Amino acid sequence: MTLLIDKSQRPESTRFQDARAIAIQLNALSDRYESLSPTEILADALQHEWFDNSAVVSSFGAESAVLLHMVSQVAPELPVLLIDTGKLFGETRQYAAQLQHRLGLEDVRHVAPRRAEIDEKDPLGKLSGTDPDSCCALRKTIVLQRALEPFGSWINGRKRHQTDQRSLMSIVERDGDRIKLNPLANFSHTDIADYHRKYELPDHPLISKGYRSIGCFPCTSKVGEGENPRSGRWPGLDKTECGIH
């Protein structure tokens, strides 16, 4: 479903009214979801016309198994997109294969940057060290934009406790022409750990080595005891997001 209206066909006043009506509906749905569990949110949303053409976007990182398990219980056929930046840890690729088999996910798609774009903009593979924002745009943002073209909405595993920026996000959001669902918005570290134990989900293999939030290997470091897990992403830089959100 495309939310934005065709500017060539609709007058400005009508476009504004449509956008306002959509915003009111999104806010109402998001407010209703505040009292539901993530699994209940997923099950309800996938019955809604706004989410009848959805994909899940997963990093297959440290906490990804929780959302993916919920998806496997509600709609195992749902497409799951893994952005393979070319800079992922080998352990992440192994974990993705393990989870896909373990959970019975039926449609996991690895999406990657185009070779010609890498050759043009990062031929030596060192862009992450000189301009990490441009590297994220090249290897993640543009790739996801292309991968989401067939879909009208998408689902991700962000949580409000992770960063100050995420603390204000709604469970249902407008994302350009699409709608984005954040079913784990209210899940805490404890909720994640409890869910892992309850369903005996396998840990990402790098967790035992001191990693807590896992992205691309040049921009991910180990985290000390008691530190925010996200502090291991782009350490030393004033950067907390890759740009896909």
C-alpha positions in Angstrom: 0.0 0.0 0.0 1.4 3.4 -1.0 0.5 6.2 1.5 1.6 9.2 -0.4 -0.8 10.6 -3.0 0.0 11.3 -6.6 0.9 15.0 -6.6 0.1 15.3 -10.3 -3.5 14.2 -9.7 -4.5 15.7 -6.4 -4.8 19.4 -5.3 -2.6 20.5 -2.4 -5.6 20.9 0.0 -6.7 17.4 -0.6 -3.2 15.9 -0.2 -3.0 17.7 3.1 -6.3 16.4 4.3 -5.4 12.8 3.3 -2.1 13.0 5.1 -3.7 14.4 8.2 -6.4 11.6 8.1 -3.7 8.9 7.8 -1.7 10.4 10.7 -4.8 10.3 12.9 -5.4 6.6 12.0 -1.7 5.7 12.5 -1.7 7.4 15.9 -4.9 5.7 17.0 -3.5 2.3 16.0 -0.2 2.9 17.7 -2.0 4.0 20.9 -4.0 0.8 20.9 -0.9 -1.3 20.5 0.7 0.1 23.6 -1.4 -2.3 25.7 -0.6 -5.4 23.6 2.3 -7.8 23.7 4.7 -7.8 20.7 3.3 -11.1 19.4 -0.3 -9.7 19.7 0.8 -6.6 17.8 2.3 -8.6 15.0 -0.8 -10.9 14.7 -3.1 -7.9 14.7 -1.1 -5.8 12.3 -0.8 -8.5 9.7 -4.6 -8.6 9.6 -4.7 -4.9 8.8 -4.8 -3.7 5.2 -1.8 -1.4 5.9 0.4 -4.5 6.5 -0.9 -6.9 3.9 2.3 -6.5 1.9 5.0 -6.4 4.6 8.6 -7.5 5.0 10.7 -7.9 8.2 14.1 -6.3 8.3 16.5 -8.0 10.6 20.3 -7.6 11.2 20.4 -11.1 12.7 22.3 -9.4 15.5 22.4 -9.9 19.3 18.7 -9.6 20.0 17.2 -10.5 16.6 16.1 -14.0 17.5 13.2 -12.6 19.7 11.4 -10.8 16.8 12.2 -13.6 14.4 10.8 -16.2 16.7 7.6 -14.1 17.0 7.4 -13.9 13.3 7.8 -17.6 12.9 4.9 -18.2 15.3 2.6 -15.7 13.5 3.6 -15.7 9.8 6.7 -17.9 9.0 6.2 -17.2 5.3 6.8 -13.4 5.7 9.8 -12.2 3.8 12.8 -11.4 6.0 15.4 -9.1 4.6 19.0 -9.3 5.8 21.2 -6.5 4.5 24.5 -8.2 3.7 26.8 -5.2 3.6 29.9 -7.1 2.7 31.2 -6.2 6.1 29.2 -8.6 8.3 31.0 -10.8 10.8 31.2 -14.4 9.5 29.4 -15.4 12.8 26.4 -13.3 11.8 26.0 -15.1 8.5 26.3 -18.4 10.4 23.7 -17.3 12.9 21.3 -16.2 10.2 21.5 -19.7 8.7 21.0 -21.3 12.1 18.0 -19.2 13.0 16.4 -19.7 9.6 16.6 -23.5 10.0 15.8 -23.5 13.7 12.7 -21.2 13.5 11.4 -22.4 10.1 11.6 -19.0 8.4 10.5 -19.7 4.9 11.7 -16.6 3.0 15.0 -15.1 4.2 16.5 -12.8 1.6 20.1 -11.6 1.6 20.2 -8.2 -0.1 23.6 -6.6 -0.9 25.1 -3.5 -2.5 25.6 -3.5 -6.2 29.1 -4.4 -7.2 29.4 -1.4 -9.5 28.4 1.0 -6.7 31.0 -0.5 -4.4 33.7 -0.3 -7.1 32.8 3.4 -7.7 32.5 4.6 -4.1 34.5 2.2 -2.0 36.9 0.3 -4.2 39.4 -0.3 -1.4 36.8 -1.2 1.2 38.0 1.5 3.6 35.1 4.0 3.5 33.9 2.9 6.9 37.1 4.3 8.4 37.1 7.7 6.6 33.4 8.4 6.2 31.1 6.0 8.2 27.9 7.8 7.3 28.6 7.5 3.6 29.6 3.8 4.1 26.3 3.2 5.8 24.4 5.0 3.0 26.2 2.9 0.4 26.0 -0.5 2.1 22.8 -0.2 4.0 20.4 2.6 3.3 20.4 2.5 -0.5 20.3 -1.3 -0.4 17.3 -1.4 1.9 15.5 1.3 -0.2 15.8 -1.0 -3.2 14.8 -4.1 -1.3 11.7 -2.5 0.1 10.4 -1.3 -3.3 7.9 -4.2 -3.6 6.6 -3.7 -0.1 4.1 -1.2 1.4 5.2 -1.6 5.0 8.0 -3.1 7.0 8.7 -4.5 10.5 11.8 -4.1 12.6 13.1 -4.8 16.1 14.0 -1.4 17.4 13.3 -0.7 21.1 12.8 2.5 23.0 15.4 1.8 25.6 18.2 1.5 23.2 19.0 5.2 22.5 17.6 8.6 23.3 16.5 9.0 19.7 14.5 5.8 19.8 12.9 6.6 23.1 10.2 8.7 21.5 9.3 6.4 18.6 5.7 5.2 18.1 4.8 1.5 17.6 3.4 2.4 14.2 5.2 5.1 12.2 5.0 6.8 8.9 8.1 6.1 6.9 7.9 8.0 3.6 5.6 6.1 1.3 5.4 3.2 3.8 4.3 2.3 7.2 6.8 1.0 9.7 5.9 -1.3 12.7 8.0 -1.4 15.8 6.4 -4.3 17.8 9.2 -4.5 20.3 9.2 -0.8 21.2 8.3 -1.5 24.8 10.5 -4.5 25.3 13.4 -4.0 27.9 16.7 -5.8 28.2 15.0 -8.0 30.8 12.1 -8.8 28.5 14.5 -9.8 25.8 16.5 -12.0 28.2 13.4 -13.6 29.6 12.0 -14.3 26.2 15.3 -15.9 25.1 15.2 -18.2 28.1 11.6 -19.1 27.8 11.9 -20.3 24.2 15.5 -21.5 24.5 16.6 -19.4 21.6 20.3 -19.6 20.6 22.6 -16.7 21.3 24.6 -14.9 18.6 28.0 -16.5 18.8 29.7 -13.2 19.4 27.8 -12.5 22.6 30.0 -14.9 24.5 33.0 -12.9 23.3 31.8 -9.6 24.8 29.8 -8.1 21.9 26.3 -6.8 22.8 25.1 -4.9 19.7 26.4 -6.4 16.5 26.7 -4.7 13.1 29.5 -4.6 10.6 32.9 -5.7 11.9 34.8 -2.4 11.2 32.3 -0.4 13.3 31.5 -2.9 16.1 33.5 -3.4 19.3 33.2 -5.3 22.6 31.3 -3.7 25.4 32.4 -3.6 29.1 30.3 -4.8 32.0 27.5 -2.4 32.8 28.0 -0.3 29.6 25.1 0.4 27.2 25.2 -2.3 24.5 24.9 0.4 21.8 28.2 1.9 23.0 29.9 -0.8 21.0 28.6 0.6 17.7 30.7 3.3 16.0 32.8 3.7 19.2 34.4 7.1 19.6 32.1 8.7 17.1 29.0 10.9 17.6 26.9 8.3 15.7 24.2 6.0 17.0 22.2 5.1 13.8 23.2 3.7 10.5 20.6 5.8 8.7 18.0 3.2 7.6 15.7 4.5 10.3 
